[in-house]
Amino acid sequence: QVKFVESGGGLVQPGGSLRLSCAASGSIFSFNAMGWYRQGPGKERELVASITRGGTTSYVNSVKGRFTISMDKAKKEVYLQMNNLKPEDTAVYLCNLRDTLDLNYWGQGTQVTVSS
């Protein structure tokens, strides 16, 4: 069983910043990548950013230049620094871990609301 502890969500004004954190624990011997997805109201879940064990990062176009993903692979922790937030970034952000069998595990999500 894999457990996640996510934190850092909240309410912020447009142009503000938030930092999301996620710590994974449990029956994980190794993994290929961690990342953050989001699901806004009435929208499908989308990949926001991911990072492999080797450090290769990937971002959805809408957040490039504003969001930065990082990871402490020894601690199985992943972080998402979000700057210059926009109302369209409002969503539930979910932590993801993909293990070496390409199985996906999900956190419960943390709400990010960008509003004035």
C-alpha positions in Angstrom: 0.0 0.0 0.0 1.2 3.5 -0.9 0.4 6.5 1.1 0.8 10.2 0.3 0.9 13.3 2.4 0.2 16.4 0.3 0.4 20.0 1.5 0.7 23.6 0.3 -2.6 24.2 -1.4 -4.8 27.2 -0.6 -6.3 30.5 -1.8 -4.0 33.0 -3.5 -4.5 36.1 -5.6 -3.6 36.2 -9.3 0.2 36.7 -9.6 0.9 35.0 -6.3 2.9 31.9 -5.5 2.3 28.6 -3.8 4.6 25.6 -3.2 3.1 22.1 -3.2 4.8 19.2 -1.4 4.1 15.5 -1.5 5.7 12.7 0.4 5.1 9.1 -0.6 5.6 6.1 1.7 4.7 2.5 2.0 5.3 -0.4 -0.3 7.5 1.3 -2.8 10.9 -0.3 -3.5 11.6 1.8 -6.5 9.9 4.1 -8.9 10.4 5.7 -12.4 8.8 9.1 -11.9 6.7 11.4 -9.8 4.6 14.3 -10.8 1.6 16.5 -10.3 -1.7 16.3 -12.1 -4.7 18.7 -11.8 -8.4 18.6 -12.4 -10.3 21.8 -12.6 -14.1 22.2 -12.4 -15.7 20.5 -15.3 -12.3 19.6 -16.8 -10.5 16.4 -17.4 -7.4 15.5 -15.4 -4.2 16.7 -17.0 -0.5 16.2 -16.3 1.0 19.5 -15.0 4.6 18.4 -14.5 6.6 15.3 -14.0 10.2 14.4 -13.1 12.0 11.1 -13.6 14.4 9.5 -11.2 17.1 10.8 -13.6 15.9 14.3 -13.2 14.3 14.8 -16.6 11.4 17.2 -16.2 8.3 17.8 -18.4 5.6 20.5 -18.2 2.3 21.2 -19.8 2.7 24.2 -22.1 0.4 26.4 -20.0 2.7 26.4 -17.0 6.1 26.5 -18.7 8.2 29.3 -17.2 5.9 29.7 -14.2 6.0 26.3 -12.5 9.1 24.3 -11.4 9.0 20.6 -10.3 11.7 19.1 -8.1 12.2 15.9 -6.2 14.1 14.3 -3.3 14.2 10.8 -4.6 15.8 9.4 -1.5 12.8 10.7 0.6 10.3 10.0 -2.2 9.2 13.6 -2.0 8.1 15.8 -4.9 7.6 19.6 -4.9 5.9 22.0 -7.3 6.8 25.7 -7.1 4.0 27.7 -8.7 4.7 31.3 -9.5 2.6 34.0 -11.3 -0.6 32.0 -10.7 -3.6 32.6 -12.8 -7.3 31.9 -12.2 -7.2 29.2 -14.8 -4.7 27.3 -12.5 -7.5 26.8 -10.1 -7.9 23.0 -9.6 -7.4 20.1 -7.3 -3.7 19.1 -7.6 -2.9 15.4 -7.3 0.4 13.9 -6.5 1.4 10.9 -8.7 4.0 8.2 -8.5 4.7 5.7 -11.3 6.6 2.7 -10.1 9.0 0.5 -12.1 6.1 -1.7 -13.3 4.5 1.5 -14.7 1.7 1.3 -12.1 0.3 4.7 -11.1 -0.4 5.7 -7.5 -2.3 8.8 -6.5 -2.6 11.2 -3.6 -5.9 12.5 -2.4 -5.4 15.9 -3.8 -4.9 19.5 -2.5 -7.1 22.4 -3.6 -5.5 25.4 -5.3 -7.7 28.4 -5.8 -6.5 31.5 -7.6 -8.9 34.4 -7.2 -9.0 38.1 -6.2 
